[in-house]
């Protein structure tokens, strides 16, 4: 019954978010008859392993499927992940796992992860190559908290970022506030997070880069998350693209090694013609 309620809450909330977001976008362009929508479907395989200051390592497999719809300056995303966690139970969740569990005997748990919905707006700035992004995100508690695949609580994130494109190089920076839901089983904190990245376009099809991510500790007993990740992105065709990444952490709350591959397909632009 709890999972049914969570899924129903997610469906209704996401529908409201998307309706409001695209309604605002439509009003902003009310005088235009042409409305273009860009749909991208992507999936990735992500694997990480680390000791997390325990005698036994924890390994996490995280496989999300994401649908992204872009309309002018607005972007909506929906992510449905599968998670598999093997370890002593000190790490809870995937995607942005928390080091908040109490050690138990080593076990393997798997299943549906927490579904994530977000909506973002890109604002061009009157400076060459510079733009700002604003994003709101909700993590719905669809993962089984009894199996430590999630905390069983909804989380909310507000984030702002800047991107600067300079010829073949691009720079990014983001800062956000995440409101973590607490429960008697998992007492967590609201946290600040930020990331900085740099990339370079080698050819029209290939680019490389690196991103540094930092998140405050989600629990009083945990460490801050601190990790650097390198990536290579390659455009296979006009529609298909792939990315491989590998990273390493610097604290007990970060995996010693993380790696993965992403594959995405961008559908041809969908156009709706409406009256003025």
C-alpha positions in Angstrom: 0.0 0.0 0.0 2.9 2.4 0.8 4.4 1.9 -2.6 1.1 2.4 -4.4 0.6 5.7 -2.5 4.2 6.8 -3.3 3.7 6.1 -7.0 0.4 7.8 -7.1 1.9 10.9 -5.3 4.8 10.9 -7.9 2.4 10.6 -10.9 0.2 13.5 -9.7 3.1 15.7 -8.6 5.1 15.2 -11.9 2.0 15.9 -14.0 1.5 19.2 -12.1 5.1 20.2 -12.4 5.2 19.5 -16.2 1.8 21.2 -16.8 2.8 24.4 -14.9 6.3 24.5 -16.5 5.1 24.1 -20.1 2.1 26.4 -19.5 4.4 29.2 -18.5 6.7 28.5 -21.5 3.7 28.5 -23.8 2.4 31.8 -22.4 5.8 33.4 -22.9 5.7 32.5 -26.6 1.9 33.1 -27.1 2.4 35.1 -30.3 4.3 32.3 -32.0 2.6 29.6 -34.0 5.5 27.2 -34.1 6.3 25.1 -31.0 9.2 22.7 -31.2 9.8 19.9 -28.6 13.0 17.9 -28.4 12.8 14.5 -26.8 15.9 12.5 -25.7 15.8 9.0 -24.1 19.0 7.9 -22.3 20.1 5.1 -20.1 23.4 4.3 -18.4 25.2 1.6 -16.5 27.1 3.0 -13.4 29.2 0.9 -11.0 31.0 2.1 -7.9 32.9 0.4 -5.1 34.4 1.7 -1.8 35.2 0.7 1.8 33.3 3.7 3.3 35.5 3.2 6.4 34.4 -0.4 6.8 36.2 -3.7 6.7 33.9 -4.9 3.9 33.5 -2.9 0.7 30.2 -1.7 -0.7 29.4 -1.9 -4.4 26.5 -0.2 -6.1 25.1 -0.8 -9.5 22.8 2.1 -10.7 21.0 1.9 -14.0 18.7 4.8 -14.7 16.4 5.4 -17.7 15.8 9.1 -18.3 13.3 10.9 -20.6 14.2 14.5 -21.3 11.8 17.0 -23.1 13.2 20.4 -24.1 10.9 23.2 -25.2 12.6 26.5 -26.0 14.3 27.5 -22.7 12.5 24.9 -20.6 13.7 21.3 -19.9 11.7 18.6 -18.1 13.3 15.3 -17.0 12.0 12.0 -15.5 14.4 9.3 -14.3 13.4 5.8 -13.3 16.4 3.8 -11.9 17.2 0.2 -11.0 19.6 -0.2 -8.0 21.7 -3.1 -6.7 23.7 -2.7 -3.5 26.1 -5.3 -2.0 27.7 -4.5 1.3 27.3 -4.2 5.1 24.4 -1.7 4.9 26.2 1.6 5.7 25.3 3.1 2.3 21.7 3.9 1.6 20.3 4.6 -1.9 21.8 5.2 -5.3 22.4 8.2 -7.5 23.4 10.4 -4.6 23.8 7.7 -1.9 24.0 8.6 1.8 26.5 7.2 4.3 24.0 6.8 7.2 23.3 3.1 7.7 24.3 1.0 10.7 26.7 -1.9 9.8 25.0 -5.3 9.4 26.0 -8.6 7.9 27.0 -8.3 4.3 24.0 -8.7 2.0 22.8 -7.9 -1.5 19.6 -5.9 -2.2 18.1 -4.8 -5.5 15.0 -3.3 -7.0 13.4 0.0 -8.1 15.2 3.1 -7.0 13.8 6.5 -6.1 12.2 8.1 -9.1 13.4 11.7 -9.8 11.5 14.5 -11.7 12.9 17.9 -12.5 12.2 21.0 -14.4 14.8 23.6 -15.5 15.0 27.0 -17.2 17.9 28.3 -19.2 18.4 32.1 -19.2 20.8 33.7 -21.7 23.0 36.4 -20.4 24.1 39.5 -22.2 27.7 38.3 -22.4 29.2 36.1 -25.2 28.8 32.4 -24.5 27.3 32.8 -21.0 24.0 31.3 -19.8 22.4 30.6 -16.4 20.4 27.5 -15.5 17.8 27.2 -12.7 16.5 23.7 -11.7 14.0 22.3 -9.3 14.1 18.6 -8.5 12.0 16.1 -6.5 13.1 12.7 -5.5 10.1 10.5 -4.9 10.5 7.7 -2.3 9.7 4.7 -4.5 12.7 2.7 -3.4 12.3 0.1 -0.6 13.7 1.7 2.5 13.5 -1.6 4.4 16.1 -3.0 2.0 18.2 0.2 2.2 17.6 1.1 -1.4 16.3 4.5 -0.3 15.4 6.5 2.8 11.7 6.2 2.3 11.3 10.0 2.2 10.9 12.6 -0.5 13.9 15.0 -1.1 13.8 18.4 -2.8 16.6 20.3 -4.5 16.9 23.8 -5.9 19.9 24.5 -8.0 21.4 27.4 -10.0 24.4 27.3 -12.4 26.4 29.1 -15.0 27.9 27.9 -18.2 30.5 29.7 -20.4 31.3 28.5 -23.9 34.6 29.9 -25.3 35.3 28.5 -28.8 36.2 24.8 -28.2 36.2 25.1 -24.4 33.3 25.2 -21.9 33.2 25.9 -18.2 30.3 25.1 -15.8 29.6 25.8 -12.1 26.5 24.8 -10.0 25.4 25.4 -6.5 22.3 23.9 -4.9 20.4 23.3 -1.7 19.0 19.9 -1.0 16.3 19.3 1.5 16.5 15.7 2.7 13.5 14.1 4.2 14.0 12.5 7.6 12.4 9.6 9.4 12.9 7.7 12.7 15.0 5.2 10.7 17.2 7.7 8.9 18.0 11.1 10.5 19.5 13.2 7.8 20.4 16.8 7.3 19.6 19.4 4.7 22.8 20.1 2.7 24.6 22.4 0.3 26.2 21.0 -2.8 28.3 22.4 -5.6 30.2 21.3 -8.7 32.6 22.8 -11.2 33.5 21.4 -14.5 35.6 22.0 -17.6 35.4 20.5 -21.1 37.0 20.7 -24.5 35.6 19.9 -27.9 38.2 17.8 -29.8 36.2 17.4 -33.0 32.6 17.9 -34.1 31.9 14.5 -32.7 34.1 14.1 -29.6 34.7 16.0 -26.4 36.5 15.4 -23.1 36.2 17.0 -19.7 36.2 16.6 -15.9 33.8 17.5 -13.1 34.4 18.0 -9.4 31.4 17.4 -7.1 31.0 18.3 -3.4 28.1 17.6 -1.1 27.9 18.2 2.7 27.4 15.2 4.9 23.8 13.9 5.0 24.2 12.7 8.6 26.0 13.9 11.7 28.2 10.8 11.7 29.1 10.9 8.0 31.8 12.7 6.0 31.3 15.1 3.2 31.1 13.8 -0.4 34.1 14.8 -2.5 34.8 13.3 -5.9 36.4 14.1 -9.3 35.2 12.5 -12.5 36.6 12.5 -16.0 34.5 11.8 -19.1 34.6 11.3 -22.8 31.6 12.0 -25.0 31.2 10.9 -28.6 28.5 11.6 -31.1 27.9 8.4 -32.9 25.3 9.7 -35.4 23.0 12.7 -35.6 20.7 10.9 -33.1 22.9 8.6 -31.0 25.6 9.7 -28.6 27.7 7.8 -25.9 29.7 8.8 -22.9 32.1 6.9 -20.7 33.3 8.2 -17.3 35.5 7.3 -14.4 36.1 8.9 -11.0 37.5 8.6 -7.6 36.7 10.0 -4.2 38.6 11.7 -1.5 36.5 11.0 1.7 35.0 8.0 3.5 31.6 9.0 2.1 32.8 8.7 -1.5 33.5 5.5 -3.5 37.1 4.6 -4.1 36.2 4.0 -7.8 33.2 4.8 -9.9 32.8 4.2 -13.6 30.0 3.9 -16.2 28.8 4.3 -19.7 25.8 6.3 -21.0 23.9 5.9 -24.2 21.3 8.4 -25.5 19.0 8.8 -28.5 17.7 12.2 -29.5 14.5 12.1 -31.5 13.9 14.4 -34.4 12.3 17.7 -33.4 8.6 17.4 -32.8 6.7 20.5 -34.0 3.2 21.5 -33.0 1.4 24.3 -34.9 -1.1 26.3 -32.9 -3.2 29.4 -33.6 -2.0 32.8 -32.4 
